[in-house]
């Protein structure tokens, strides 16, 4: 078998066999196939696509290329949740504790933020003392004791994906649904849960800019998971507006706690509780409507918040800051952004707003960049709201005064005003599940 033949075959739009894909992935991980040949193959995929069978085979090879986590020592149904990334997306900090409070086991591996999107690991590390690199036994014990644990991804989890993604990033081959789906699902399948809820974002702050592309990606990932024997649900959610009002690590943890206390922003509460209800549903805890009621009860009786505090304590963090968020370190500098005109706020370029938070120090452009956990943005006016000239649109937080000018410019550039009120868009566009399920 020769790599050049596989490149030619894919270039001509023909499907590769499972054996050919295994040869390609395994050879690349071992260093036997050079970057330039795999680059040519990836570009051919971008133009010609892949069949479902090819995508399944690629996902399988990515999954088994490194460690595959066996969660069977943890009793009960284990459910994972994955978001394709967005701005203000702190739903894991809400949905996972709520699902755990309803009896679902959550053994989750999450990533860090890069560019305009935030990462769950970074948010949790804003909690003093929080350990995100537990060994296998401590990870499992935390789940047994508290119902959930969230840690950073293992160093040897899906090495094929690490190599392929790094190559895609520098060869303009990222935007391919089969390649995106196999990358995400390879990691999720290697993480070992029985069911997976996917939060596929679409809009200006998402990787998938159109609802059509988001649906295609969601359907592809659901099929991959079902084919691998997992229970799957995907929600297509709106990322044309930041989720909630807080952007930045400690600010987002505080807002997640507010939701678990029952007084968080309506949009964040709705999306996070729907994700939690679907996680509980995949664990077989009842109809979707019954699971929604269980999740609501976990907020009302405080057990969701207690699960988050218990997880933090089990992972070495100071649970006191969860019970009293005033203990979080505050940014030393803040600045209000004032409206320069009156009218309705009709759109927000969410990616641009995410970049503004990075400028303040809340995110990283390169993996080695450090983060200011107290930096970020609190939004006071969102799409659809009326604004008067001079009103506060948002508050910026940082420890570097020199970042204010650029961040404010970036934020204001993201906003569009009009005299007419815009139509309201749904927060969740669609729910995708292949299995016949009882949603009543």
C-alpha positions as CSV (number, residue, x, y, z in Angstrom):
1,X,0.0,0.0,0.0
2,X,1.4,3.4,-1.0
3,X,0.3,6.8,0.4
4,X,0.5,8.4,-3.1
5,X,-2.1,6.0,-4.3
6,X,-4.5,6.9,-1.5
7,X,-4.0,10.6,-2.2
8,X,-4.8,10.0,-5.9
9,X,-7.8,7.9,-5.0
10,X,-9.3,10.6,-2.7
11,X,-8.4,13.3,-5.2
12,X,-10.6,11.6,-7.7
13,X,-13.5,11.4,-5.3
14,X,-13.3,7.7,-4.6
15,X,-13.9,6.2,-1.1
16,X,-11.0,4.7,0.9
17,X,-11.4,1.4,2.7
18,X,-11.1,0.9,6.4
19,X,-7.7,-0.7,5.9
20,X,-6.5,2.2,3.8
21,X,-7.5,4.7,6.4
22,X,-5.9,2.6,9.2
23,X,-2.7,2.5,7.1
24,X,-2.8,6.3,6.7
25,X,-3.5,7.2,10.4
26,X,-1.3,4.6,12.0
27,X,1.6,5.4,9.6
28,X,1.3,9.1,10.3
29,X,1.3,8.6,14.1
30,X,4.4,6.4,13.8
31,X,6.2,9.0,11.7
32,X,6.3,6.7,8.6
33,X,4.2,9.0,6.5
34,X,5.4,12.6,6.1
35,X,3.4,15.8,6.7
36,X,3.4,16.8,3.1
37,X,1.6,13.6,2.0
38,X,-1.0,13.9,4.8
39,X,-1.5,17.6,3.9
40,X,-2.3,16.6,0.3
41,X,-4.8,14.0,1.6
42,X,-6.5,16.5,3.9
43,X,-6.9,19.0,1.1
44,X,-8.4,16.3,-1.1
45,X,-10.9,15.5,1.7
46,X,-11.8,19.2,1.9
47,X,-12.7,19.2,-1.8
48,X,-14.2,15.7,-2.2
49,X,-15.6,15.0,1.3
50,X,-15.9,11.5,2.9
51,X,-18.5,8.9,3.0
52,X,-20.1,7.9,6.3
53,X,-18.1,4.7,6.3
54,X,-14.9,6.7,5.7
55,X,-15.7,9.1,8.5
56,X,-16.5,6.2,10.9
57,X,-13.2,4.5,10.1
58,X,-11.2,7.8,10.5
59,X,-12.9,8.4,13.9
60,X,-12.2,4.9,15.0
61,X,-8.5,5.2,14.1
62,X,-8.3,8.5,16.0
63,X,-10.0,7.0,19.0
64,X,-7.7,4.0,19.3
65,X,-4.5,5.9,18.5
66,X,-3.8,6.4,22.2
67,X,-5.3,5.8,25.6
68,X,-9.0,4.7,25.6
69,X,-10.5,5.4,29.0
70,X,-12.4,2.5,30.6
71,X,-15.0,4.0,33.0
72,X,-16.5,0.6,34.0
73,X,-15.0,0.8,37.5
74,X,-17.5,3.7,38.1
75,X,-21.0,2.3,38.8
76,X,-23.9,3.8,36.9
77,X,-24.5,5.4,33.5
78,X,-21.8,7.9,32.5
79,X,-22.8,10.8,30.3
80,X,-20.5,13.4,28.7
81,X,-21.3,16.8,27.2
82,X,-19.3,18.6,24.5
83,X,-19.6,22.1,23.1
84,X,-18.1,23.2,19.8
85,X,-17.0,26.4,21.5
86,X,-18.4,29.9,22.0
87,X,-18.2,33.1,23.9
88,X,-19.5,33.2,27.5
89,X,-20.2,29.4,27.2
90,X,-19.9,28.2,30.8
91,X,-22.6,25.6,30.5
92,X,-20.5,22.7,31.6
93,X,-20.1,24.4,35.0
94,X,-23.9,24.3,35.3
95,X,-25.2,21.3,33.3
96,X,-22.7,18.8,34.8
97,X,-23.5,19.5,38.5
98,X,-27.2,19.5,37.8
99,X,-27.0,16.2,36.0
100,X,-24.9,14.8,38.8
101,X,-27.5,16.0,41.3
102,X,-30.0,13.9,39.3
103,X,-28.0,10.7,39.7
104,X,-25.9,10.8,36.5
105,X,-22.2,10.1,36.7
106,X,-20.0,12.7,34.9
107,X,-16.4,11.8,34.3
108,X,-15.4,14.6,31.9
109,X,-12.2,15.7,30.2
110,X,-12.3,19.2,28.9
111,X,-10.0,21.5,27.0
112,X,-8.4,25.0,27.3
113,X,-9.5,28.1,25.4
114,X,-7.7,29.4,22.4
115,X,-8.4,32.5,20.4
116,X,-11.9,34.0,21.0
117,X,-13.4,31.0,22.7
118,X,-13.0,30.2,26.4
119,X,-12.1,26.7,27.8
120,X,-13.7,24.9,30.7
121,X,-10.3,24.0,32.2
122,X,-9.3,27.7,32.3
123,X,-12.5,28.7,34.0
124,X,-12.1,26.0,36.7
125,X,-8.5,27.0,37.3
126,X,-9.8,30.4,38.3
127,X,-10.9,28.7,41.5
128,X,-8.0,28.8,44.0
129,X,-6.3,25.4,44.5
130,X,-8.3,23.6,41.8
131,X,-6.4,20.6,40.4
132,X,-7.2,19.8,36.7
133,X,-4.6,17.0,36.3
134,X,-5.8,14.1,38.5
135,X,-4.4,10.6,38.0
136,X,-6.8,7.8,37.0
137,X,-7.6,6.6,40.5
138,X,-8.1,10.1,42.0
139,X,-10.3,11.0,38.9
140,X,-12.5,7.9,39.4
141,X,-12.7,8.3,43.1
142,X,-13.8,11.9,42.7
143,X,-16.6,10.7,40.5
144,X,-17.6,8.0,42.9
145,X,-17.6,10.4,45.9
146,X,-19.3,13.5,44.3
147,X,-21.0,12.2,41.1
148,X,-18.7,14.3,38.8
149,X,-15.2,15.4,38.0
150,X,-13.9,17.6,35.3
151,X,-10.2,17.4,34.4
152,X,-7.8,18.4,31.6
153,X,-7.4,16.0,28.6
154,X,-4.9,13.2,29.0
155,X,-1.5,13.7,27.4
156,X,-1.9,10.4,25.4
157,X,-5.5,10.7,24.5
158,X,-5.9,10.6,20.7
159,X,-2.4,11.5,19.6
160,X,-3.5,11.0,16.0
161,X,-6.0,13.9,16.4
162,X,-3.2,16.2,17.9
163,X,-1.0,15.6,14.9
164,X,-3.8,15.9,12.3
165,X,-5.3,19.0,13.9
166,X,-1.9,20.8,14.1
167,X,-1.5,20.0,10.4
168,X,-5.0,21.1,9.5
169,X,-4.5,24.4,11.3
170,X,-1.5,25.4,9.1
171,X,-2.8,24.0,5.8
172,X,-6.2,25.7,5.6
173,X,-8.0,22.3,5.9
174,X,-9.9,22.9,9.2
175,X,-13.3,23.6,7.5
176,X,-14.3,20.1,6.6
177,X,-17.3,18.5,8.3
178,X,-15.9,14.9,8.2
179,X,-12.6,16.1,9.6
180,X,-14.2,18.2,12.3
181,X,-16.6,15.4,13.3
182,X,-14.0,12.7,13.4
183,X,-11.7,15.0,15.5
184,X,-14.4,15.8,18.1
185,X,-15.9,12.3,18.3
186,X,-12.5,10.6,18.3
187,X,-11.8,12.4,21.6
188,X,-15.3,11.9,23.0
189,X,-15.3,8.1,22.3
190,X,-11.8,7.7,23.8
191,X,-13.1,9.4,27.0
192,X,-15.3,6.4,27.6
193,X,-18.8,7.7,28.5
194,X,-22.0,5.8,27.7
195,X,-23.9,8.8,26.3
196,X,-22.9,12.1,24.9
197,X,-24.8,15.4,24.6
198,X,-23.4,17.7,21.9
199,X,-23.9,21.4,22.0
200,X,-23.3,22.5,18.4
201,X,-23.0,26.3,18.3
202,X,-23.9,28.4,15.2
203,X,-23.6,32.1,14.5
204,X,-21.0,34.9,14.6
205,X,-19.3,33.6,17.7
206,X,-19.2,30.0,16.6
207,X,-17.0,27.9,14.3
208,X,-20.0,26.9,12.3
209,X,-21.4,30.2,11.0
210,X,-24.6,28.9,9.4
211,X,-27.4,26.8,10.9
212,X,-27.2,24.4,7.9
213,X,-23.5,23.7,8.5
214,X,-24.1,23.3,12.2
215,X,-26.9,20.8,11.5
216,X,-24.7,18.8,9.1
217,X,-21.9,18.6,11.7
218,X,-24.3,17.6,14.5
219,X,-25.9,14.9,12.4
220,X,-22.6,13.5,11.4
221,X,-21.4,13.4,15.0
222,X,-24.6,11.8,16.2
223,X,-24.3,9.1,13.6
224,X,-20.7,8.4,14.5
225,X,-21.6,8.1,18.2
226,X,-24.6,5.8,17.5
227,X,-22.4,3.7,15.2
228,X,-20.0,3.3,18.1
229,X,-22.8,2.1,20.5
230,X,-23.3,5.4,22.4
231,X,-26.5,7.1,23.1
232,X,-26.4,10.5,21.4
233,X,-28.3,13.8,21.4
234,X,-27.3,17.1,19.8
235,X,-28.7,20.6,20.3
236,X,-28.1,23.3,17.7
237,X,-27.7,26.5,19.8
238,X,-27.4,30.2,19.0
239,X,-24.0,31.9,19.3
240,X,-24.9,35.1,17.5
241,X,-25.0,36.7,21.0
242,X,-22.7,35.8,23.9
243,X,-24.3,33.3,26.3
244,X,-25.1,35.0,29.6
245,X,-23.6,38.3,30.5
246,X,-20.1,37.3,31.7
247,X,-17.0,36.7,29.6
248,X,-13.8,35.8,31.4
249,X,-12.8,33.0,33.7
250,X,-13.7,34.0,37.3
251,X,-16.6,36.1,36.0
252,X,-18.0,33.1,34.3
253,X,-17.7,30.8,37.3
254,X,-19.5,33.5,39.4
255,X,-22.3,33.6,36.7
256,X,-22.6,29.8,36.7
257,X,-23.0,29.8,40.5
258,X,-25.8,32.4,40.0
259,X,-27.6,30.1,37.7
260,X,-27.3,27.2,40.1
261,X,-28.7,29.6,42.8
262,X,-31.7,30.3,40.6
263,X,-30.9,33.9,39.8
264,X,-28.7,33.7,36.6
265,X,-29.4,35.2,33.2
266,X,-32.4,33.7,31.4
267,X,-30.6,32.7,28.2
268,X,-27.8,30.9,30.0
269,X,-30.2,29.2,32.4
270,X,-32.4,28.0,29.5
271,X,-29.6,26.5,27.4
272,X,-27.7,25.0,30.4
273,X,-30.8,23.4,31.9
274,X,-31.8,21.9,28.5
275,X,-28.3,20.4,28.1
276,X,-28.6,19.0,31.7
277,X,-32.0,17.6,31.0
278,X,-30.8,15.8,27.9
279,X,-27.8,14.4,29.9
280,X,-30.3,13.1,32.5
281,X,-32.5,11.7,29.7
282,X,-29.6,9.8,28.1
283,X,-28.9,8.2,31.5
284,X,-32.4,6.7,31.4
285,X,-33.9,8.8,34.2
286,X,-37.3,9.3,32.5
287,X,-38.9,11.2,29.7
288,X,-37.3,14.4,28.6
289,X,-40.1,16.4,30.3
290,X,-39.6,14.4,33.5
291,X,-35.8,15.1,33.3
292,X,-36.5,18.8,32.9
293,X,-38.4,18.8,36.1
294,X,-35.6,16.9,38.0
295,X,-33.1,19.5,36.8
296,X,-35.3,22.4,37.9
297,X,-35.7,20.7,41.3
298,X,-31.9,20.4,41.6
299,X,-31.7,24.2,41.2
300,X,-34.6,24.9,43.6
301,X,-33.3,22.7,46.4
302,X,-29.7,23.7,46.0
303,X,-28.3,20.2,45.2
304,X,-26.9,21.3,41.9
305,X,-24.8,24.0,43.6
306,X,-23.7,21.5,46.3
307,X,-22.5,19.1,43.6
308,X,-20.3,21.8,42.1
309,X,-18.9,22.7,45.5
310,X,-18.3,19.0,46.3
311,X,-16.5,18.6,43.0
312,X,-14.3,21.6,43.6
313,X,-13.4,20.3,47.1
314,X,-12.6,16.8,45.8
315,X,-10.2,18.3,43.2
316,X,-8.3,20.4,45.8
317,X,-10.1,23.7,45.2
318,X,-11.5,26.1,47.7
319,X,-15.2,25.4,47.8
320,X,-15.7,28.5,49.9
321,X,-15.5,30.7,46.8
322,X,-18.4,28.7,45.3
323,X,-20.6,29.3,48.3
324,X,-19.5,32.9,48.5
325,X,-18.4,34.3,45.2
326,X,-17.3,37.6,46.7
327,X,-14.1,35.8,47.7
328,X,-12.9,35.6,44.1
329,X,-10.0,37.9,43.4
330,X,-11.3,41.0,41.6
331,X,-9.6,42.8,38.7
332,X,-7.9,45.9,40.0
333,X,-9.1,48.0,37.0
334,X,-12.5,48.5,35.4
335,X,-13.9,50.7,32.8
336,X,-17.5,51.3,31.5
337,X,-18.2,51.4,27.8
338,X,-20.8,54.0,27.1
339,X,-23.3,54.1,24.2
340,X,-22.4,56.7,21.6
341,X,-25.9,56.6,20.0
342,X,-29.5,55.7,20.8
343,X,-31.5,53.0,19.2
344,X,-32.0,49.2,19.3
345,X,-29.0,47.0,19.5
346,X,-29.7,44.7,16.5
347,X,-26.6,42.6,16.3
348,X,-23.4,41.7,18.2
349,X,-20.3,40.2,16.4
350,X,-19.7,37.6,19.2
351,X,-16.3,36.6,17.9
352,X,-15.2,40.2,18.0
353,X,-16.4,40.5,21.6
354,X,-14.5,37.3,22.5
355,X,-11.4,38.9,21.0
356,X,-12.0,42.0,23.2
357,X,-11.9,39.8,26.3
358,X,-8.7,38.2,25.1
359,X,-7.1,41.7,24.7
360,X,-8.0,42.4,28.4
361,X,-6.1,39.2,29.4
362,X,-9.0,36.7,29.7
363,X,-7.9,34.4,26.9
364,X,-4.9,33.3,24.9
365,X,-3.9,33.6,21.2
366,X,-1.0,31.1,21.6
367,X,-1.0,28.0,23.8
368,X,1.8,29.3,25.9
369,X,0.1,32.6,26.7
370,X,-0.7,33.2,30.4
371,X,-4.2,34.1,31.5
372,X,-5.5,36.8,33.9
373,X,-8.3,34.9,35.6
374,X,-10.0,38.1,36.9
375,X,-10.0,39.9,33.5
376,X,-13.1,39.9,31.3
377,X,-16.3,41.7,30.4
378,X,-19.7,42.1,31.9
379,X,-22.4,42.8,29.3
380,X,-25.2,45.2,30.3
381,X,-27.0,45.5,26.9
382,X,-27.6,42.7,24.5
383,X,-29.2,42.2,21.1
384,X,-32.8,43.3,21.0
385,X,-32.6,45.8,23.8
386,X,-33.2,49.6,23.5
387,X,-30.2,51.8,24.3
388,X,-29.9,55.5,25.1
389,X,-26.8,57.5,24.3
390,X,-24.6,57.5,27.4
391,X,-25.9,54.3,28.9
392,X,-23.5,51.6,30.0
393,X,-23.1,48.9,27.3
394,X,-20.5,46.8,29.1
395,X,-17.9,46.9,31.8
396,X,-14.3,45.9,31.1
397,X,-12.0,44.3,33.8
398,X,-8.3,43.9,33.6
399,X,-5.0,44.4,35.4
400,X,-3.4,46.2,32.4
401,X,-4.7,49.7,31.9
402,X,-3.1,49.9,28.4
403,X,-5.5,47.2,27.1
404,X,-8.6,49.3,27.7
405,X,-8.4,51.4,24.5
406,X,-8.0,48.5,22.1
407,X,-10.6,46.3,23.9
408,X,-13.2,49.2,23.9
409,X,-12.6,49.8,20.2
410,X,-13.0,46.1,19.5
411,X,-16.2,45.8,21.5
412,X,-17.8,48.9,20.0
413,X,-16.9,47.7,16.5
414,X,-18.9,44.5,17.2
415,X,-22.2,46.3,17.8
416,X,-24.8,47.5,15.3
417,X,-27.7,49.8,16.2
418,X,-30.9,50.6,14.4
419,X,-34.1,52.5,15.0
420,X,-36.2,49.3,14.5
421,X,-36.3,46.5,17.0
422,X,-34.9,43.2,15.6
423,X,-36.8,40.0,15.5
424,X,-36.0,37.6,18.3
425,X,-34.0,34.5,17.4
426,X,-34.4,31.2,19.3
427,X,-31.7,30.1,21.7
428,X,-32.0,26.5,20.6
429,X,-32.7,25.9,16.9
430,X,-33.1,22.2,16.9
431,X,-32.6,18.9,18.8
432,X,-31.2,16.0,16.8
433,X,-31.5,12.4,18.0
434,X,-31.5,9.3,15.7
435,X,-33.0,6.9,18.2
436,X,-36.8,6.9,18.7
437,X,-37.1,8.7,22.0
438,X,-39.9,9.7,24.3
439,X,-39.7,13.5,24.6
440,X,-43.1,13.9,26.1
